[in-house]
Amino acid sequence: MKALFDYIPLIIFFVLYKTTEPTDNTHPILQLIGSAGTDNNHILVATFGLIAATVIIYGYLFISQRFHLEKQQWFVLLMTVVFGGITLALSDAFYIMLKAVLINGAFALGLLISPLFSKDKSPIIKRLFEPVFHLTHQGWQYLNLAWVGMFTVMAGLHTFFAFIFAEGKYWGEFTAFGDMIVMFIFLGVMFFCLRKNIKKDITESSKQSLNK
């Protein structure tokens, strides 16, 4: 459920991005924030929507999680507010485009070096998926590297669509749905490849749920 909440700001971003004319500097949101560009006003409006939605969603999670956010949630919130704020202040889309590249790159680096901060040299991915999979130490290392590769590819795709392909024309579409599609494909492949390593109690619980 928490993962689904993460995509709500992106959907709001996409709706505002597609419904705002790039050259419309009279949009109510632009009047509200006192910022306007020349041909990137759709990005500025969408960025404001992204920041506002992110603050609301993570504010809700902060309260519902007993006044606690996970480290990655704090990181995403901080990056969105900082880089989104710079984008609005300077009316320059470069910074909000850079945000997704840095977030995915930081996740890749964090996972890569996570074994260095564990007593048994286990990657952080083991802590996340240990209730689901039964793997050897080497298996967890391989799975961690797979996630590192996924986030690295995601960072590369964001770079490609933001700064290389068609002068960023399809960046909004990829930002809103690219992460979701790539993540779901990766998770599907991961569960398929590791289907024999799923813990028995998880499998039995799933069968019981289907039989009800």
Secondary structure, DSSP 8 states (H G I E B T S, - for coil): -HHHHHHHHHHHHHHHHHHS-TT-TT-HHHHHHT---SS-HHHHHHHHHHHHHHHHHHHHHHHHTTS---HHHHHHHHHHHHHHHHHHHHT-THHHHHHHHHHHHHHHHHHHHGGGGSTT---HHHHHHTTTB---HHHHHHHHHHHHHHHHHHHHHHHIIIIIGGGGTTHHHIIIIIHHHHHHHHHHHHHHHTGGGB-HHHHHHHHHHHH-
